[in-house]
Amino acid sequence: MIRKFGRLDAPPDLVRSIFNDVESWPAWQAGVTSSTVLDRTETNLEVEVDGRFMGHRMHGVFDCRIEPDGFFQHQRKGWLKRWDTHWRFMTPPDGRGTTLVCELEIDAGLIGSFVPKGFLQRFVDRVFSETLDNINARAVEITTQATPGPTPAGDTVTLLEVFETPIGYEILVGGRRISLDAKD
């Protein structure tokens, strides 16, 4: 088993939502070029994934499970004899961001006999590092979209204006004038 740990700036709930949004995987999962949900229940997904890994095009079908503190992926069809990835999203002791844990079980089968010793570990290190950077960037993108900035002055439309007059108030609603007399 290969186990990797990393620190993300985003809170665990946002990291969880990024993982659960399967259609966005190509935006942040290193090497993934497309991902399609074939079947979905509340906590289980069947996902078809295409990607480029180690210079080769790969295609696979994964059974995935959404967990309270993580996300589990099991390759059902694909190039490798076995590929299981268990992602865990943990709140660090200081309470800021997320500690991301990746537990990876890979059996490359016959293909593995052609791979030099240590190559898989170096490959996983690189992909995990890219994935951390991409998740951080995706989290910033999501939070920036969710927090609109101020509207530029040229794009504002005044819908309501209220003016105090000597006898009451004058209200302009969408350019239409309404007068209200104030009685003592």
ZIGIHU-V508569 format. One record per residue. N is the residue number from 1. PSI is psi in radians with two decimals (* if undefined). NEAR is the number of other ideal C-beta (glycine too) atoms within 12 Angstrom. Layout:
n={N/N}
psi={PSI/PSI}
near={NEAR/NEAR}
This chain:
n={1/2/3/4/5/6/7/8/9/10/11/12/13/14/15/16/17/18/19/20/21/22/23/24/25/26/27/28/29/30/31/32/33/34/35/36/37/38/39/40/41/42/43/44/45/46/47/48/49/50/51/52/53/54/55/56/57/58/59/60/61/62/63/64/65/66/67/68/69/70/71/72/73/74/75/76/77/78/79/80/81/82/83/84/85/86/87/88/89/90/91/92/93/94/95/96/97/98/99/100/101/102/103/104/105/106/107/108/109/110/111/112/113/114/115/116/117/118/119/120/121/122/123/124/125/126/127/128/129/130/131/132/133/134/135/136/137/138/139/140/141/142/143/144/145/146/147/148/149/150/151/152/153/154/155/156/157/158/159/160/161/162/163/164/165/166/167/168/169/170/171/172/173/174/175/176/177/178/179/180/181/182/183/184}
psi={2.40/2.27/2.24/2.54/2.48/2.83/2.30/2.62/-0.50/2.63/2.77/-0.66/-0.67/-0.70/-0.77/-0.77/-0.57/-0.80/-0.73/-0.33/1.39/-0.66/-0.35/-0.01/-0.74/-0.38/-0.34/-0.39/2.03/2.21/-0.35/2.21/-0.41/2.63/2.27/2.27/2.12/-0.57/2.54/2.35/-2.98/-0.69/-0.05/2.51/2.58/2.10/2.30/2.24/2.36/2.59/3.11/2.05/2.31/0.62/0.11/2.53/2.35/2.59/2.41/2.86/2.25/2.41/2.17/2.64/2.19/2.17/2.78/-0.60/0.35/-2.84/2.28/2.36/2.27/2.10/2.08/-0.64/2.42/-2.96/-0.56/2.66/-0.72/2.39/1.84/2.32/2.21/1.97/2.37/2.43/1.94/2.50/2.17/2.85/-0.58/-0.08/0.08/2.25/-2.67/2.41/2.10/2.19/2.29/2.07/2.09/2.16/2.00/2.33/1.89/-0.09/-2.44/-0.67/-0.66/-0.46/-0.28/-0.03/2.21/2.57/2.37/-0.27/-0.78/-0.76/-0.77/-0.68/-0.82/-0.72/-0.82/-0.81/-0.70/-0.75/-0.79/-0.73/-0.74/-0.86/-0.74/-0.65/-0.76/-0.77/-0.71/-0.70/-0.74/-0.76/-0.79/-0.82/-0.52/-0.69/-0.63/-0.25/1.57/2.51/-3.09/2.58/2.28/2.53/-0.65/-0.31/0.10/2.57/2.21/2.09/-0.51/2.28/2.43/2.26/2.37/2.34/2.96/-0.43/0.02/-2.24/2.61/2.27/2.28/2.07/1.91/0.59/-0.12/2.28/2.31/2.27/2.34/2.13/2.34/2.19/2.40/*}
near={17/24/19/27/21/30/24/38/23/32/23/31/20/26/37/27/24/36/41/29/27/31/21/23/33/22/22/33/37/27/28/31/19/23/31/22/24/20/16/19/13/9/15/22/32/24/39/28/37/24/28/18/30/24/9/16/17/26/24/31/25/36/29/35/26/26/21/15/22/27/38/28/37/26/31/22/19/30/25/29/17/21/33/26/36/26/38/27/35/24/21/19/9/9/11/14/25/34/28/42/28/36/22/30/22/30/21/26/16/11/21/20/11/12/22/13/10/11/17/26/19/16/26/30/22/19/30/30/21/22/32/33/22/29/40/26/22/29/34/20/20/23/19/12/11/12/10/10/9/8/10/8/8/6/10/9/11/13/12/16/17/17/16/13/15/10/13/16/19/20/19/16/15/12/12/12/16/18/18/16/12/12/7/5}
